[in-house]
Amino acid sequence: MHFGVVVFPGSNCEQDVVHALRFLGHDATYIWHQDANLDAYDAVVLPGGFSYGDYLRCGAIARFSPVMEAVSRYAAAKRPVIGICNGFQILTEAHLLPGALLRNRNLKFICETVFLRVEPSVCQWLDLPAGTVVQVPINHNEGNFICDAETLARLEANGQVVLRYCQPDGSRAAKGSAPNGALDDIAGICNEEGNVFGLMPHPERVTDGISGLRDGAAFFEAIARRIEKVA
């Protein structure tokens, strides 16, 4: 599979993503933010970092980069797009995913490994059984997902909530398990078609086992199998 990894001024996780994809046996190429043709790629990744220094709002300037018009067309053609951390923020700013990411509840940068529960969803990027608990690191200052009640109800009804922060046993704390204060413990969502996926945690950092974890591999393997099957 040939993945394209978009690089904005201020991206800093693109090399992690490329390493993870190549470790899993796929081709991975950097896409400069001024490129406007994504036809050569089987899937597109918007990596983490601080695009344009996070000025105005996270992802607010990156949303207007030339490549994002191409990403919008790519997504509209039902081709697979994933946004990780800052990439998730960019996808919401570009209205490819609903909601917004606000400052963490404690107004502090959070860098730790968290437990995530896989929810029953239409997401094409992840096919782990619902209820599976994985460990994936987070590394962000604005990961507090929020949306209005109508949008939340629609996300639930359509199977668009992909991941929730949870306790080690998969349960959710009475006062919430999201360390950033995210609404309904939401860590990742997808669009109605399931081809566009945004999440705050960093699965690319736990794919090769160096940290002792390989839970992140599943986040890229499902889409590769799907693409291969379609091809």
C-alpha positions in Angstrom: 0.0 0.0 0.0 1.2 3.5 -0.7 0.5 6.0 2.0 0.9 9.8 1.6 1.9 11.7 4.8 1.1 15.5 4.6 3.7 17.8 6.0 2.7 21.3 7.1 5.0 24.0 8.4 5.2 23.0 12.1 4.3 19.3 11.6 6.6 17.2 13.8 5.2 13.7 13.8 5.4 13.0 10.1 8.7 10.9 10.5 7.0 8.8 13.2 4.2 8.0 10.8 6.4 7.2 7.9 8.6 5.0 10.2 5.5 3.1 11.5 4.1 2.5 8.0 7.4 1.3 6.6 7.9 -0.9 9.6 4.5 -2.5 8.8 5.7 -3.1 5.2 4.0 -0.3 3.3 5.3 2.5 1.1 5.1 6.0 2.7 5.9 9.3 1.0 5.9 12.8 2.3 3.4 15.2 0.8 4.2 18.9 1.0 1.3 21.1 2.1 1.4 23.0 -1.2 0.8 19.9 -3.3 -2.6 19.6 -4.9 -2.8 16.1 -6.4 -3.2 13.0 -4.2 -4.2 10.6 -6.9 -1.0 8.5 -6.5 -1.8 7.5 -2.9 -3.9 4.7 -1.5 -4.5 6.5 1.8 -3.6 9.9 3.2 -2.3 10.8 6.7 -2.4 14.2 8.4 0.2 13.8 11.2 0.5 15.4 14.6 2.5 18.6 15.4 1.9 22.3 15.6 0.9 23.3 12.0 1.7 27.0 11.5 2.6 27.3 15.2 -1.0 26.6 16.3 -1.7 30.3 15.7 -5.3 31.5 15.9 -6.5 27.9 16.7 -5.0 24.5 16.2 -5.4 23.7 12.5 -7.1 26.9 11.7 -4.4 28.1 9.2 -3.5 24.6 7.9 -7.1 24.2 6.9 -6.4 26.8 4.1 -3.3 25.1 2.8 -3.6 24.1 -0.9 -3.3 20.4 0.0 -6.5 20.6 2.0 -8.7 21.2 -1.1 -7.2 18.0 -2.5 -7.8 16.2 0.8 -11.4 17.3 0.7 -11.8 16.0 -2.8 -10.0 12.8 -1.9 -12.3 12.2 1.1 -15.4 13.1 -0.9 -14.4 10.3 -3.3 -14.6 7.9 -0.3 -10.9 7.4 -0.2 -9.2 6.9 3.2 -8.0 9.8 5.3 -6.7 9.7 8.9 -5.8 12.7 11.0 -3.8 12.1 14.2 -3.7 14.7 17.0 -3.0 18.0 15.1 -4.3 16.2 12.0 -7.6 15.6 13.8 -7.8 19.3 14.7 -7.2 20.1 11.0 -10.0 17.8 9.9 -12.5 19.5 12.2 -11.4 22.9 11.1 -11.9 21.8 7.5 -15.3 20.5 8.4 -14.4 17.0 7.2 -15.3 15.9 10.8 -17.8 17.5 13.2 -17.0 19.1 16.5 -13.9 21.0 17.7 -10.8 20.4 19.9 -10.4 22.9 22.8 -7.8 23.4 25.5 -7.3 20.5 27.9 -9.5 20.8 31.0 -6.6 21.4 33.3 -5.1 23.9 30.8 -1.9 21.9 30.8 0.0 20.0 28.1 -0.6 16.2 28.6 1.9 13.6 27.6 1.1 10.1 28.8 -0.1 6.6 27.8 -3.8 6.1 28.0 -6.3 3.3 27.8 -8.8 3.4 24.9 -11.9 1.4 24.4 -12.9 0.5 20.8 -16.5 1.3 20.1 -18.9 -0.3 17.6 -18.4 2.0 14.6 -18.4 2.3 10.8 -14.8 3.3 10.8 -12.8 1.7 8.0 -9.4 2.3 9.7 -10.0 0.0 12.7 -11.6 -3.4 12.8 -10.9 -4.5 16.4 -13.9 -6.0 18.2 -16.0 -3.5 20.1 -14.9 -3.5 23.7 -11.2 -4.1 22.9 -9.0 -2.0 25.2 -5.7 -0.7 23.7 -2.9 1.4 25.1 -1.8 4.4 23.0 0.1 7.6 24.0 -1.3 11.1 23.9 0.7 14.3 23.5 -1.4 17.4 23.2 -2.6 20.7 24.7 -5.9 20.9 22.8 -7.5 17.5 22.9 -10.7 18.3 24.6 -13.3 17.2 22.1 -16.6 19.1 22.2 -19.8 19.3 20.1 -23.4 20.2 20.6 -26.0 17.7 21.9 -27.5 17.2 18.5 -24.2 16.4 16.9 -23.3 14.0 19.7 -26.6 12.1 19.3 -25.9 11.9 15.5 -22.4 10.5 16.1 -23.8 7.9 18.4 -26.7 6.9 16.1 -24.5 6.6 13.0 -21.7 4.7 14.7 -19.2 7.5 14.3 -17.7 7.3 17.8 -14.6 5.1 17.2 -12.7 5.4 20.5 -13.3 6.4 24.1 -10.9 7.0 26.9 -11.4 4.4 29.6 -10.0 2.6 32.6 -7.7 -0.4 32.2 -10.7 -2.8 32.4 -12.6 -0.9 29.7 -15.0 0.8 32.1 -15.5 4.5 32.2 -15.0 6.5 35.4 -18.1 8.1 36.9 -16.6 11.6 36.4 -15.1 10.7 33.0 -11.9 8.9 32.0 -10.6 11.5 29.5 -7.6 13.2 31.0 -8.3 16.2 28.7 -11.9 16.5 29.6 -13.3 15.4 26.3 -17.0 15.2 26.0 -18.4 11.7 26.6 -14.7 10.5 26.9 -14.4 10.7 23.1 -10.9 10.1 21.7 -11.6 9.5 18.1 -14.5 9.8 15.6 -15.1 9.2 11.9 -17.4 10.6 9.2 -20.7 8.8 8.3 -19.0 6.8 5.5 -16.2 5.7 7.8 -13.3 6.6 5.5 -12.3 9.8 7.3 -11.0 9.1 10.9 -9.6 11.6 13.4 -8.1 10.7 16.8 -6.1 12.5 19.4 -3.9 9.6 20.5 -0.7 8.6 18.5 -0.9 5.0 17.3 2.2 5.5 15.1 4.3 5.6 18.3 3.4 2.1 19.4 3.7 0.0 16.2 7.3 -1.3 16.3 7.4 -2.6 19.9 10.4 -0.4 20.9 8.3 1.1 23.8 7.0 -2.3 24.7 3.6 -1.7 23.1 2.4 -2.6 19.6 -1.3 -1.6 19.9 -0.9 1.1 17.3 -0.3 -1.4 14.4 -4.0 -2.2 14.3 -4.8 1.4 13.4 -3.1 1.0 10.0 -3.5 -2.7 9.2 -7.3 -2.7 8.8 -7.3 0.0 6.2 -4.5 -1.7 4.3 -6.5 -4.9 4.2 -9.5 -3.1 3.0 -7.6 -1.3 0.2 -6.0 -4.5 -0.9 -9.4 -6.3 -0.9 -11.0 -3.5 -3.0 -8.0 -3.5 -5.4 
